[in-house]
Amino acid sequence: MSEKVNIQELLAKAGLDEPLYPGKRVVRKCPQQGQFKSHCVVYDWRDPKKIRIEMKAGLSGRDLPKKELSKYPISFQTPTFIEVSVSQ
């Protein structure tokens, strides 16, 4: 399914409060109380043709080793993302 969206509006609704532009990657930390509950949202526009918005376990924005990732809720263990194709 293909639908046109305004990228600035999408990012504002997603809670990104800093500039995102082609070539940039932003990690927004979402610290939570308790062990293995903190996560982050990664806004990645390094590919000028698409923006990828992904939820990840931990606060670094990096993929965690399987042994550490298994301690997090299942919702953070599977890839959770959207990709938006960029066109003018």
C-alpha positions, 0 to 999 in steps of 0.5 A: 500500500502506498500513501503520501505523507508529509515527512515533517508532520510524520516526524513531529507526530513521532516525537522527533524534536530535532532536525532530520535531513538526508545523511543524518541518523538520530537516536531518541532515548526512552529510559524506563524504570526497571531492568531491560525495559529502556528502549530507543527510537532510531530515525535513520535518513542515511539513505536519501531515498528512504527514512527508517524509523525503528524501535530498538532495545537499549538506549544506544541505538545499536543492535544488541547481542542475542544473549543480552537482547533475550532479556528484553520484552519480545516486542523489542526482540523482533524488528519493529520499524517503518520505512518511508520512501522519499520522493519530491 
